[in-house]
């Protein structure tokens, strides 16, 4: 299943969605996280696709 997660806010608001995305990927899903460009490097470094 393809999953798109959209979140805004501070890094503390975004971090839980990175973990959720990783869990979904582990379960075999294709995940993309849409959020602020300033968090792009942190998200990509964890192996989640990001859209800004």
Backbone as a chain_set.jsonl record, in Angstrom:
{"seq": "XXXXXXXXXXXXXXXXXXXXXXXXXXXXXXXXXXXXXXXXXXXXXXXXXXXX", "coords": {"N": [[0.842, -1.166, 0.0], [0.458, 2.253, -0.712], [1.411, 5.031, 1.186], [0.817, 8.282, 2.296], [1.993, 10.691, 4.423], [1.181, 13.622, 6.015], [2.462, 16.366, 7.659], [2.929, 19.18, 9.81], [4.693, 21.701, 11.659], [6.853, 21.917, 14.542], [10.117, 20.352, 14.938], [9.702, 18.443, 16.889], [7.063, 17.827, 16.451], [7.178, 16.58, 14.016], [8.924, 14.377, 14.221], [7.599, 12.01, 15.438], [6.131, 11.114, 13.251], [8.058, 10.368, 11.465], [8.991, 8.074, 12.709], [6.623, 6.561, 12.567], [6.419, 6.309, 9.79], [8.721, 4.75, 9.285], [8.016, 2.392, 10.605], [5.809, 1.605, 9.083], [7.08, 1.203, 6.621], [8.7, -0.951, 7.31], [6.732, -2.816, 7.543], [6.208, -3.301, 4.925], [5.07, -1.34, 3.331], [4.866, 1.456, 1.036], [6.099, 4.535, 1.704], [5.673, 8.053, 1.982], [6.644, 11.114, 3.29], [5.319, 14.241, 3.814], [6.324, 17.46, 4.463], [7.87, 20.353, 6.052], [10.636, 21.838, 4.315], [12.952, 22.197, 5.803], [13.315, 19.948, 7.372], [14.025, 17.954, 5.725], [16.597, 16.676, 5.317], [16.958, 15.292, 7.741], [14.86, 13.481, 7.643], [15.311, 12.031, 5.263], [17.782, 10.895, 5.961], [17.031, 8.884, 7.619], [15.896, 7.118, 5.985], [13.387, 7.462, 4.878], [11.177, 8.497, 2.341], [10.801, 11.834, 1.311], [8.686, 14.65, 0.74], [8.644, 17.967, -0.101]], "CA": [[0.0, 0.0, 0.0], [1.153, 3.538, -0.696], [0.949, 5.863, 2.298], [1.338, 9.648, 2.357], [1.81, 11.294, 5.742], [1.36, 15.073, 5.94], [2.587, 16.943, 8.992], [3.557, 20.494, 9.936], [5.004, 22.051, 13.034], [8.26, 21.893, 14.934], [10.753, 19.038, 14.788], [9.031, 17.547, 17.828], [5.8, 17.414, 15.836], [7.479, 15.784, 12.835], [9.64, 13.152, 14.61], [6.762, 10.809, 15.572], [5.687, 10.657, 11.934], [9.193, 9.657, 10.886], [8.93, 6.731, 13.31], [5.47, 5.888, 11.978], [6.801, 5.973, 8.43], [9.66, 3.63, 9.348], [7.246, 1.203, 10.958], [5.011, 1.223, 7.914], [8.014, 0.642, 5.643], [9.077, -2.271, 7.811], [5.585, -3.665, 7.251], [6.114, -3.522, 3.491], [4.352, -0.273, 2.653], [5.632, 2.534, 0.41], [5.739, 5.706, 2.513], [6.204, 9.371, 1.661], [6.32, 12.081, 4.329], [5.269, 15.608, 3.298], [6.491, 18.417, 5.55], [8.743, 21.491, 5.782], [11.928, 21.534, 3.685], [14.043, 22.224, 6.785], [13.471, 18.622, 7.985], [14.274, 16.996, 4.652], [17.814, 15.891, 5.559], [16.73, 14.387, 8.877], [13.934, 12.428, 7.219], [16.023, 11.197, 4.288], [18.845, 10.149, 6.632], [16.43, 7.716, 8.278], [15.448, 6.2, 4.944], [11.99, 7.71, 4.49], [11.048, 9.435, 1.24], [10.2, 13.093, 1.765], [8.204, 15.592, -0.266], [8.537, 19.293, 0.528]], "C": [[0.894, 1.239, 0.0], [0.534, 4.422, 0.376], [1.609, 7.228, 2.199], [0.99, 10.215, 3.724], [2.114, 12.783, 5.605], [1.409, 15.611, 7.36], [3.268, 18.301, 8.909], [3.85, 20.74, 11.402], [6.502, 22.025, 13.278], [8.832, 20.492, 14.723], [10.094, 18.015, 15.713], [7.684, 17.06, 17.315], [6.035, 16.44, 14.688], [8.094, 14.429, 13.199], [8.741, 11.92, 14.77], [6.297, 10.248, 14.232], [6.82, 9.987, 11.16], [9.191, 8.224, 11.41], [7.767, 5.931, 12.738], [5.8, 5.432, 10.554], [7.759, 4.79, 8.386], [8.942, 2.328, 9.672], [6.414, 0.694, 9.799], [5.894, 0.62, 6.818], [8.438, -0.762, 6.044], [7.966, -3.278, 7.522], [5.346, -3.868, 5.76], [5.391, -2.455, 2.703], [5.32, 0.749, 2.048], [5.171, 3.842, 1.056], [6.416, 6.961, 1.98], [5.719, 10.331, 2.739], [6.395, 13.484, 3.729], [5.314, 16.584, 4.465], [7.409, 19.554, 5.106], [10.095, 21.048, 5.213], [13.069, 21.476, 4.704], [14.277, 20.861, 7.455], [13.84, 17.549, 6.969], [15.487, 16.103, 4.925], [17.611, 14.88, 6.679], [15.836, 13.216, 8.485], [14.629, 11.477, 6.259], [17.097, 10.345, 4.959], [18.316, 8.897, 7.338], [15.824, 6.744, 7.259], [14.008, 6.346, 4.525], [11.995, 8.719, 3.347], [10.314, 10.672, 1.734], [9.78, 13.932, 0.575], [8.016, 16.936, 0.431], [7.759, 20.236, -0.355]], "O": [[1.95, 1.261, 0.633], [-0.687, 4.553, 0.472], [2.826, 7.321, 2.037], [-0.172, 10.216, 4.128], [3.187, 13.158, 5.132], [0.516, 15.35, 8.167], [4.094, 18.534, 8.027], [3.312, 20.062, 12.277], [7.306, 22.102, 12.349], [8.105, 19.563, 14.372], [9.95, 16.849, 15.347], [7.218, 15.991, 17.709], [5.2, 15.579, 14.415], [7.806, 13.43, 12.539], [9.103, 10.856, 14.267], [6.092, 9.042, 14.099], [6.575, 9.139, 10.302], [9.369, 7.276, 10.646], [7.915, 4.742, 12.456], [5.495, 4.304, 10.169], [7.618, 3.915, 7.532], [9.229, 1.288, 9.081], [6.329, -0.512, 9.565], [5.509, -0.35, 6.167], [8.521, -1.656, 5.202], [8.235, -4.456, 7.284], [4.386, -4.533, 5.372], [5.122, -2.644, 1.517], [6.456, 0.882, 2.503], [4.0, 4.209, 0.966], [7.579, 6.935, 1.579], [4.532, 10.361, 3.066], [7.433, 13.87, 3.191], [4.457, 16.548, 5.348], [7.691, 19.698, 3.916], [10.625, 20.004, 5.594], [14.053, 20.771, 4.483], [15.335, 20.646, 8.046], [13.955, 16.373, 7.313], [15.396, 14.884, 4.772], [18.048, 13.735, 6.57], [16.037, 12.092, 8.945], [14.55, 10.259, 6.418], [17.304, 9.196, 4.57], [19.072, 7.967, 7.616], [15.309, 5.688, 7.623], [13.454, 5.453, 3.883], [12.743, 9.696, 3.389], [9.335, 10.577, 2.475], [10.434, 13.926, -0.468], [7.31, 17.027, 1.435], [7.564, 21.398, 0.003]]}, "num_chains": 1, "name": "protein.A"}
